[in-house]
Amino acid sequence: MTLRRPDLSKFDPDGAGDPEGSVFGLPFTEEESSVVLVPVPWEATTSYGRGTAGGPAAIRAASRQLDLFDATLAELGLGRPWAWGIHMRPEDPEIQALNARACERALPVIAVGGVLGDEPELHAALREVNASSAELDAWVRAQVEPRLAAGKIVGVVGGDHSVALGTIAAHAERWPGLGVLHVDAHADLRRAYEGFERSHASVMGNVLDQVDGVARLVQVGIRDLSAQEHDRSRLDGRVITWLDPALRERTLAGTPWAVLCREIVEALPQEVYVSFDIDGLDPSLCPATGTPVPGGLSFAEAQVLLLTVARSGRMVVGFDLVEVAGQEWDANVGARMLHRLCGLALIARGAHDQ
């Protein structure tokens, strides 16, 4: 794919972000942009804290105050990712409405932990939420596929982690043999959770079961999982799970984080999709996320991991950023992570400063 720069004359990267612009205050349209971000305000199956449906809007608002020069990526030849065009689409009112209806139906199911007994109304609610989740997956895939076909880099901004299934499927169809780098506090390998077939807690299980094009799943920062998930991660040859306590034990024993990152990345194939759940970070960086867990990666550690992917010569074909709650600090951190993900994907496609 050959990237094309938009007209840069209408934007001053050293000034304030355009309040009427898109993400990062940029003025570029979707047609002008190399990176297109699809916001998915969805949290129907969120099982603890809520608010991630507000993540895309909060990230968009927080992103305008970022300085757009990336000194770290400049060492890789791209200190100005913005110059290749980044655009976040507006939220779809139909998805906002679908989320509202699905959340209303899901909450009574969540309140009983998915133990429905012989209550017909709860069973009906569960069926409706599962149907709505399937509709959401199809919608995400339908948003991603034509933009990939048009040569765009596509990132999905959630929303809870369940929104990743449709976009991973779209990317894996285009790049069969794909590897998924999954940063998360949770393994997300359940068959279902609380009866929800497309739960945020089962998204990677659904990827393994439903997406033939994914050859490898490499999970990093995992520190909260069930015995069944642990067994699945050990027995499925496609899965490599780096538990956070094991990583900490090695770093505390003196193994440099950079060495561990190289070990992690070596297991990935050439084409990589990054699925980044913000709760993979230390919860001081994302206190309002739905299911925060003590431990996790520092911001610097996460950046080194992502940079190791780029320095290895692997191609980041797409990404999602999920579970960012609609709170100011969480959105600030999320916006910065999103900026780095956009830059890494651009570098992988040959973008560079001129």
N, C-alpha and C positions, 0 to 999 in steps of 0.2 A: 504494500500500500504506500502511495506517495502522499505525504502530508502537504497541505497548502496553508500558508499564512494568511490571516485576514488583513484587512486594511488597518494598519497600526496608527495612522495619522490622527484618528479621532479619540485617542486615549492617552492620558499622561500617567504612567505607572508610578510616578513619584508623588502624585497628588492623592486626594481623597477618592475612595471608590465611588462610582456613580450610584447615587441612591435609587435611581430608576433602572440600574443595570441588573445583570444577572449575578450569579455567584461570584464572589471576590470583587464585586463592584465593576465587573467587566461589561463592556458595551456590545459584545459580539452576539450575533444571532446564532441559532443552531446551524444554519447553512454555512456560516463563515467559520465555524469552530471545528477543531480536530477532535476535541473531547466533548461528549454530550453526557450529561448527568441526568438520570431519571429519578425523581423523588417518589418514594412510595410510602405515604403516611398510613401505615398499617400496624396494628398491635392486637389483633383479635385474640390470639392465643397467649398473650403475655400473662404469666402465671404469678407474678409477685408485684413489683412496683410497675406503675404504668406511666406513660408520658412519652414513649419513644415515637409515637405517631407524630408528635410535634418536632421530632428531630430534624427533618429536612428543612423546614421553615426556619428553625432556630440556627442551623448551620449557615443557611443562606444569609441571615441577618448578621451573624457574627463574622462571617467571612470578609465583609467589607473593610474591616479594620486591619487585615493582614498586610504586612509589607510583602510585596510580590516578588522581590528578588530572593532566590534560594541559594545561599552561599554554598551549601553542601552539594547541591546538584550542579552548581557551577563547576565544581571539580570534575564532574562527569560530562561537562560540555553544555549543560542546560540550566543556567541560572535564571532564565526568563521563560518558564513554562507558559505563562499567560499569553506570550506573543504568538503562540500557535492556536489560540482560540479555545476557551473553555466556556461552556454554556450549560446552565441548569434549566431544564424545562419547568414550566409552571406545574403546580400540583393539579391533578385531574379531579374535578368536583365529583365525578362518579365514583372514583376510588375513595374519596373522603366519605361519601355517603355509604358506600359498601362497608367501609371500616366501622362507621358508626353503628350500622345495623348489626354487623357481625359481633362487635363488642357487646352490644346490648344482649344478644342471644348467648354469648359465651360466658358472661359474668356469673349467671346462676350455676353453670356447669363447673366453673372454676371454684365457686364458693363451696361446693361439695367434693372438691378434689377429683372430679370425674367419676365418682361413685354414684351412679344414677338410680340404682334400685329399680323399682317398677313404676317410676314416675314418667308417664308418657310425654309430658311437656318437656322434661329434661332431655329425653331421647330425641324428641323432635328438634330441640334447640341444637343438640350436638350435630345432627344431620345437616342442619342449615349452615352451621359454622364450617363444617367440612366442605360443603358445597361452595360456600363463599370463598374459602381458602383456595380451592381448586380454580375457581374463577379468577382469583387474584393472580395465581401462578401463570395462568394462560395469558392474562393481560400483560404481566411483566415480560413474558417471552415475546409477545406480539409487539411490545415497545422496543425491545432490544434487537430482534432479528433484522428488521429492515435497516436499522442504523448501522449494524455491522456490515450488512450488504452494501451500504453506501460508503464504506471505508472509514466510518467513525470509530473512535475508541469510546466504549460505553461503560459508564460506572453507574451503579444503582445505589441510592442513598435511602436507607430505611429510617424508621420502621424497624419492627422486630426482625430477628434473623430468618424467619420463614420466607421473607421476600427474596432470599438469595436463590431459591430452587429454580425459578423460571429463567433467571439470567445465567446461572451456571449451565443449565441445559442448552441454552442458545449458544453459549460460547463453546461448549463441548461438541456440539454438532459441527461447528465451523472448524474447530481445532481438535479432531479426535486424538486421543492419547494424552489429553490435557492433565496437568497436575493442579491440584487445589492446595494453596497454602492457606491454612485456616488458623487465624489467631483468635483465641477465645479463652475464657475461664472455664467453659463447659465443652464437653465432647460433642453434644448434640447428635448422638448416635442412637437414640431411642427409636423403637418402632413407631410409637405414638406416645403422647403424654396427655393425661387427663381425658383420654379418648379422642383428642384432636390428631387427626392423621397427618396434618401438615403443620405441626407445632414448631415453634422456635426451638424447642428442645429435641426435635427429630430431623432437622433440616439436613444434616450431613448423612444421617441414616437414609433419608429419602434420596439424596444424591447418589449414594452407593447402590441403592436398590433400583433406581429409575433412570439414571443417566449413564448409558453405556460408554459414552466417550470419555469419562473420567477414569484415568488409569492409576492415579495415585492421589491420596489424601494425606497431607502432612500437617499435623496439628501441633500448635505451639502454645504454651502457657496454660494448658489444661490443669485444673486443680479442683474441680467439682464434677464428679461423674458417678454413675451407678455401677454396681458390680456387673450388670449385663453389658453396659457400655464398655467397661474395662475389658471384659472377655471378647467383645466384638473387635475392639481395637487390636487385641493380641492375635486373634485368629484369622482376621481378614488380611490377606497378603497385600492388599492395596493400601492399607492404613499404617502410618507411622505416627505414633502419639508421643510427643515430648511433654511429659508431666512437669508442671512447674516445680514441685518439690525436688524432683531429680535434677532439673537444671540448676536450682539454687544450691543443691548439695555440691555440684561440680564447680560452680563459680566460687563458693565459699572455700572449696578445697584448693582453689588457685587456677582453675582453667579459665582462660580469658573468654569473655562473652563473644568476641570476634571468632574464636576457634569454634565455639558451639554453633554459631550462625553458619559457618562454612559446612559443618556436619549436617545441619538441618537442610540447607539448600542443596547439598549434593544428592539428596534423595529425590529431588524434583526433576521432572522431564524438562525439555527445552521450552515448551509453552506452559506458562503458569497463569492461573487465575488466583487473585488474592481475595479472600473473604475475611474481612476484618471486623470482628465484633469488638466494640470499644471496651467491653468489660474484660477483654484480655489484658488490658492495662491495669496498673495499680489503681484501686478504687478512689484514691485521692484525686485522680485525674478525671474520674467519671462518677462522682458520688450519687448522681440521680439516675444512673442506668438501672434497668429493671431488676437485674439479679447480680448485684455487686458481690465479689468474693475477695477476701484478703489475699495478698500476694500479687502476682502478676508482673508484667513487664513495666519498666520505667519508659517514659517517652523516648529517651535516648536509646534504650535497648531495642525498642520497636523500630526506630529509624535505622539503626545499624542492621537489623535483620532485613528490612526492605532494601537497603542499599546493597547488602550482600547479594540479593537476587539480581540486582542490576549489574553489579560488578562481575557476576559469574557469566554474563553474556546471555542469560535466559531472557525470554520475551514475556513481559507481563501483558497478556492479551486483554485483560479486563479486570474489574474489581467491584466489590461492594463494601460499603461502610454502614454498619447497622448498630442498633441498640443505643444510639446517642439520644439522650433525653432532651426535652425542650427547655433546658435550663442554661443560663448564661455561661457558666464555667464549662459545663460539659460541651456546649456548642462551640466554645472557643477552642477547646482541645480537638474536637471533631473536625472543625474547619481546617486546622493545621494538618491533621492527618489526611484529610481529603486532598489538600493541596499537594502533599508529598506523593500520594497515590497517583494523582493526575500526572505529575512530573515524571515518575518512574515509568508509567505506561507510554508517555511520549518519547522518553529516551529509548525505550525498547523498539520503537518504530522509526528511529533514526533522527528524531528532532534534535536540534542543536542551536546554540546562539549564533547569530551572524553579526 
